Amino acid sequence: MNPFSQKGPKIGAGVVSLSLLCLLAGCGPDPRSASSGTGSPSAAAVAKVRLVAVESHGFTATEEVVGTVRTRLHATLEAKVAGRIESLDVAPGQTVRQGQLLATLDARETQARLDSAKAVLDQLVRDLERVGRLLKDGAATPSELEAVQSRHRMALAVVSEMETILGHARVVAPFDGVITRKAVDVGDLATPGRPLVEIEDPTHLRFEADVPEALIDEILSGARLPVRIASRKDSIEGVVVEMAPVAEAVSRTYRVTLDLPVVPGLRAGQFGRVAVPTGQTTVPHVPSSAVFQRGQLEYVVVAVAGRAQLRLVRTGKRLAPDVEVISGLEVGEKVVVQEPDRVREGQPLEVIP
């Protein structure tokens, strides 16, 4: 028997035990990392922020009413006489000037009637001169002169009528504006009452809203009300210029019209809301810059014991430049107003003026 046969297994077991100890030592935590404390809030970089206290002041409570931006001047041009359209030199979006020719109708029949009426008038002018000379010579009576004069006046009226009708064959722009719609084309038959083109003046705009009867007593003619357009961040001040005296029978609303100032980018047809005052109210509020969104939720950063605390809030109406806070904050708490979305939960705060 080999004298070393009994010692082999003991040596192998010792080697295995030593290997396991080494592996366990390698998988254990690094004492340096455990003591360093990296990733803890206390080691986070200090955030320099501006703080504003949550305040509660009296505001004018408002109720928003939806409406639409309209043009003050809008016209649907129609033909006053029937005729084929010979030319139509405009297109939607084209800018036109007052008196500019927009469409021409076939007026050959009217022109022929005008030529005939002028021929009759020329003949009566000569008859009038001839009868006048005969009357001086005693060869005509005053009644004959009066008859010729009557026919002369009738011929003048016919010529004037034909000239007026011929002028209706030319459709011109009634004011400076933009073509918004073209309802016909060359070759179509234009008849009285059939729209040809629509024109609007984009430089003078109004806001029209249907105000419920419960709010109509809160609006006065000449009042200045804020109007928020969906595509704009800031509100526009409108002046009430028209108020319907009678409510619409079905909706029980009153049409209210406000003049709007000239604002770049404002266009007819845009959707908006006008804020109708309903009384005074006291609500907590913070600057709009203190509120930020993550998904569909709204947050603020509150300073608590020198550290940042992320707070979920629910906001209400915009009270420019502030926003109403319905829940989530108490009066007196201080919130971050300078890029609050960059501050992390628990991060130390350094207040700057």
ABEGO torsion letter per residue (X at the ends): XBAAAAAAAAAAAAAAAAAAAAAAAAABBBAAAAAAGBGBAAABBBBBBBBBBBBBBBBBBBBBBBBBBBBABBBBBBBABBEBBABBABBBGBBBBBGBBABBBBAAAAAAAAAAAAAAAAAAAAAAAAAAAAAAAGABBAAAAAAAAAAAAAAAAAAAAAAAAAAAABBBBABBBBBABBABBBGBBBBBGBBABBBBBAABBBBBBBBBAAAAAABBBGBBBBBBBAABABBBBBBBABBBABBBAAAGBBBBBBBBBBBBGBBBGBBBBBBBBAEBBBBBBBBAAABBBBEABBBBBBBBGGBBBBBBBBBBBBBOABBBBABGBBBGBBBBABGAAABBBGBBBBBBX
